[in-house]
Amino acid sequence: LKASSFSAPITAINQPRRGSSITVYTSEYADSTQTEEIGKEIILIKGKIVGIQEMNASIPPDGVVVSAGGNYTKLFEQLKLGETIDINYSVAPPWNTIRQAVCGGPRLIENGNISINHAEEKFNPALVSARHPRTAIGLSFDGDLIMIVVDGRSKHSAGMTLKELALYLQKMRIRHAINLDGGGSSTMVVKGRIVNAPSDGSERKISNGLLILKP
């Protein structure tokens, strides 16, 4: 991010703002930034500052909001209405060769060891410690891909904490594993048939998934 008086790195895009950070919000995130702590937020349309607020700024459909927290708040106090801001980004190798990707987290297993760093990866602690339906993907020491779904929030299954899930995967001799979207989204379909018991009672309307298809 570049202003007339300073340049600063963007910390995150469309994530809850935490601590000293600069987060960019687009209209795909929500109607507003939903920030709960005072900071400094600038509303940009076509690169020009059209509004300045301390928190929970509305996100314009044809623009973005840049939200500064912690040490960056004072830096943003220099900015004025009408000022032009440049936001530049690039995708460095090897990521620029990726054709398809899906987000997930936090990491569960690294080189056979449990490695759950939810704070570093900016995940809510409740996601880690509470039992929920879970979805995870991993790679075994033999190079086999594994996908696992754990039912939860029901009489027949309470679900798993992330540590319980990681321990289970470790016993399966999984080398690397990552947690994926869980809760009511956790669904496994084999040959067109749901083979688990989604906690919502039916499939949730979600926009992505992992598919294994016959060539």
Buried (B, 14 or more C-beta within 10 A) or exposed (E): BEBEEEEBEBBBBBEBBBEEBBBBBBBEBEEBBBBEEEBBBBBBEEEBBEBBBEBBBBBBEEBBBBBBBBEBBEBBEEBEEEBEBEEEEEEEEEEEEEEEEEEBBBBBBBEBEBBBEBEEEBBEEEBBEBBBBBBBBBBBEEEEEEEBBBBBBEEEBBBBBBEBBBBBBBEEEBBBBBBBBBBBBBBBEEEEEEEBBBBBEEEBEEEEEEEEEEE
